Amino acid sequence: MTVQGLFSAKASASAQAYAMPRIAVIGRGFSGMMMAIALMKTVRTPFHLQLFDPNSSVSGGQALASGHSSEILNSRVRDLSVSAGDPDDFNDWLCSNATFRSAVPAAIPGFLQIFVPKRIFSDYVYQRFSEALSSRRDITVQVSAETVVGLRRSHGDRFLVESAGASNPLFDTVILATGYGISDREPQSGESVATPTAVRARRLVSRPHTVLLGSGLRVVDRLLQMRDNGYGGQITIISKHGFLPQGHTRSNADPVFPAEAMPGSLSEIVRFIRRACENAEASGQSWQSVMNGLRKHARSLWRSLPAGQKQQFNRHLRALYDSHRNRLPEALHVRLKQELAEGNTLLRRGQFLRRTPTGLTLKPAGRRGAEQIYADEVIDCRCQEPDLDTTLMRSLINASLATPDELGLGLAVEATGALSVDGQVTEGLFAIGPLGLGSLPDIDLVPEIVTQAYAAAEGVATRFYPQCKAV
Ligand SMILES: Cc1cc2nc3c(=O)[nH]c(=O)nc-3n(C[C@H](O)[C@H](O)[C@H](O)COP(=O)(O)OP(=O)(O)OC[C@H]3O[C@@H](n4cnc5c(N)ncnc54)[C@H](O)[C@@H]3O)c2cc1C
């Protein structure tokens, strides 16, 4: 659905809109949509909301906008509710969805433990957004299909949002939800895979050969889709650290974690967690339960680590941690293992150096020299990171409205999404989602984004009307 179609009724930027507090949300991926829902459900006084994103459709951003409707999310239904205080909301939505119920009868009466395609989650988010919007006759919502290129203070504590289009009025609050930046859209089925996502090379071997770069969920998605679509050639996955996502347990892995105090140094923490996993396995539980338990401690643990150890974690352990937290539904993990065992797909550890006309140059791990790899296609499935070198980010940092976190992974952010500079919160400015990844572990995942969005909305409500309690 196009954004313009959706919002035409509410987009009458009436004179009223200018009198109300004005909120800008920059980015309309999952974090931006979630933030809009949280604002509409939390800030009970009238406001004007403007959503910026050059993407012309409400797509759900990089995680949810997929050309392949069959792609499965790697989180269970129980972890994907967008309703504060109601973890069953997505399940309830699925239960009331007749089409879904007739397609998946086996899981009735509840779907909490199952994994669903992205498209279904996207429909759910979109519907909750539409419901929140139609329940608020006192707010106005406007969509701008523009890239925001700068942000600065103006008229005291208000913000001037700079975008390519007409000059924008001032905003009282700005929420950055720019995630992984402006994406190169994934090709839709039927479209050819063109540069820069992929390059074609001269075929030098009789059997087709495709190289996939990366080690996360995208690589596995792409690999299995290629096989589903009948691709019978050789596939090589090139991963810097050599890890691929681990699998979920078949049944619910309720969080467990040792009660003892956690040690202080990174190496001891790693040993502590490893031991906890072994003990869990020995007592009939799973390491996945321990990883789920660790998530509840991750924030305080991260805060307690000195900067040097955080950097060490980032360099040596993040890839391993990611492969254990971003897990695949069991059935997909079994398929991945089968692929690798049968030899049609090869995992190689090494650093991708550059593309060449006939494939790519690789620096294999543990070897000095580089190696030329011949491939018909090289497809980049690496996870993007928030880009701090955009004009928008540079304008924020130069104006001391934001500062990079100590690892340079994103911006320094509080749990509420408030941006901070030298420990001082920047009033009226928030960043939701992956931009906070260097400050808040797992803030790129749905449950953490949902919690943060509601916390930010509470902050906005209090800012506009400190005397009114947000509900
Ligand atoms: C393949 C994949 C699968 C995932 N599966 C799961 C899962 O199963 N469970 C889970 O918990 N998490 C999952 N995640 C993680 C999580 O869902 C994402 O981290 C989250 O959706 C991030 O959304 P976002 O809106 O912050 O960022 P993005 O999706 O990157 O969206 C950002 C939006 O901002 C826009 N934008 C950027 N810069 C500007 C600008 N200057 N001006 C205007 N607009 C701008 C972009 O166009 C884009 O639409 C997955 C992630 C990926 C990539």
The ligand as a Gaussian input file, in Angstrom:
#p B3LYP/6-31G(d) Opt

LIG

0 1
 C       16.882000     -10.082000       7.711000
 C       16.537000      -9.669000       9.110000
 C       15.710000     -10.496000       9.893000
 C       15.388000     -10.123000      11.211000
 N       14.602000     -10.943000      11.960000
 C       14.317000     -10.591000      13.237000
 C       13.509000     -11.421000      14.084000
 O       13.039000     -12.467000      13.693000
 N       13.289000     -11.032000      15.356000
 C       13.794000      -9.871000      15.861000
 O       13.562000      -9.565000      17.028000
 N       14.540000      -9.067000      15.075000
 C       14.819000      -9.408000      13.796000
 N       15.586000      -8.592000      13.031000
 C       16.095000      -7.382000      13.632000
 C       15.095000      -6.247000      13.770000
 O       13.823000      -6.534000      13.319000
 C       15.638000      -5.043000      13.089000
 O       16.821000      -4.695000      13.719000
 C       14.681000      -3.886000      13.157000
 O       13.574000      -4.247000      12.399000
 C       15.329000      -2.609000      12.731000
 O       14.377000      -1.763000      12.144000
 P       14.677000      -0.243000      11.921000
 O       13.402000       0.366000      11.527000
 O       15.352000       0.302000      13.127000
 O       15.759000      -0.163000      10.794000
 P       15.614000      -0.334000       9.200000
 O       14.873000      -1.558000       8.877000
 O       17.006000      -0.166000       8.680000
 O       14.722000       0.908000       8.730000
 C       15.221000       2.203000       8.746000
 C       14.385000       3.073000       7.827000
 O       14.859000       4.409000       7.941000
 C       14.931000       5.001000       6.654000
 N       15.971000       6.031000       6.693000
 C       17.291000       5.863000       6.929000
 N       17.931000       7.038000       6.894000
 C       16.981000       7.983000       6.637000
 C       17.021000       9.405000       6.481000
 N       18.158000      10.102000       6.576000
 N       15.867000      10.065000       6.222000
 C       14.679000       9.388000       6.120000
 N       14.605000       8.032000       6.259000
 C       15.737000       7.347000       6.511000
 C       15.270000       3.852000       5.720000
 O       14.848000       4.132000       4.396000
 C       14.494000       2.686000       6.355000
 O       13.203000       2.534000       5.802000
 C       15.903000      -8.927000      11.740000
 C       16.719000      -8.092000      10.940000
 C       17.034000      -8.442000       9.642000
 C       17.890000      -7.522000       8.817000

